[in-house]
């Protein structure tokens, strides 16, 4: 028993190692993909409504939101 010593690990290292552990983030990633899917559907509906209102400013803003969402999804999927 004397030969076993407990090594102190910082909380940042523990979080980092937990995030890299295989299978830990599977359910989290599935929930995140579902949230992005719902966000994509909402943004598509908003884009359709913006086109139907013929307001160029609204179309531009919603297109920018779609671009931001797509970029975040692309970066998180890598």
C-alpha positions in Angstrom: 0.0 0.0 0.0 2.9 2.3 0.7 4.1 2.0 -2.9 0.9 3.5 -4.3 0.9 7.2 -4.4 -1.9 9.3 -5.8 -0.8 11.8 -8.4 -2.4 15.2 -8.4 -4.1 16.1 -11.7 -5.3 19.6 -12.4 -8.9 20.1 -13.2 -8.1 21.4 -16.7 -6.1 18.3 -17.5 -8.9 16.1 -16.2 -11.5 17.9 -18.4 -9.2 17.7 -21.4 -8.5 14.0 -21.0 -12.3 13.3 -20.4 -13.1 15.2 -23.6 -10.7 13.0 -25.5 -11.9 9.7 -24.0 -13.5 7.4 -26.6 -17.3 7.2 -26.4 -17.7 9.9 -23.8 -18.9 12.6 -26.3 -21.1 10.4 -28.4 -24.5 11.3 -26.8 -23.4 15.0 -26.5 -22.5 15.1 -30.2 -25.8 13.4 -31.2 -27.7 16.1 -29.2 -25.7 18.8 -30.8 -26.4 17.5 -34.2 -30.1 17.4 -33.4 -29.9 21.0 -32.2 -28.2 22.0 -35.4 -30.8 20.2 -37.5 -33.6 22.0 -35.8 -31.7 25.3 -36.1 -31.2 24.6 -39.8 -34.9 23.9 -40.3 -35.8 27.2 -38.5 -33.3 29.2 -40.5 -34.7 27.7 -43.8 -38.2 28.7 -42.8 -37.0 32.2 -41.9 -35.2 32.4 -45.2 -38.3 31.4 -47.1 -40.3 34.0 -45.2 -37.7 36.7 -45.9 -37.8 35.9 -49.6 -41.6 36.0 -49.6 -41.6 39.4 -47.9 -39.3 40.8 -50.6 -37.2 42.7 -48.1 -33.5 42.6 -49.2 -32.2 43.6 -45.7 -34.0 40.7 -44.1 -32.8 38.2 -46.7 -29.3 39.5 -46.2 -29.4 39.1 -42.4 -31.0 35.6 -42.5 -28.4 34.5 -45.1 -25.7 35.7 -42.8 -27.2 33.6 -39.9 -27.3 30.6 -42.2 -23.6 31.2 -43.1 -22.6 31.4 -39.4 -24.5 28.2 -38.5 -23.0 26.3 -41.4 -19.5 27.5 -40.4 -20.0 26.4 -36.8 -21.3 23.0 -37.9 -18.4 22.5 -40.3 -15.9 23.4 -37.6 -17.5 21.2 -35.0 -17.7 18.2 -37.3 -13.9 18.2 -38.0 
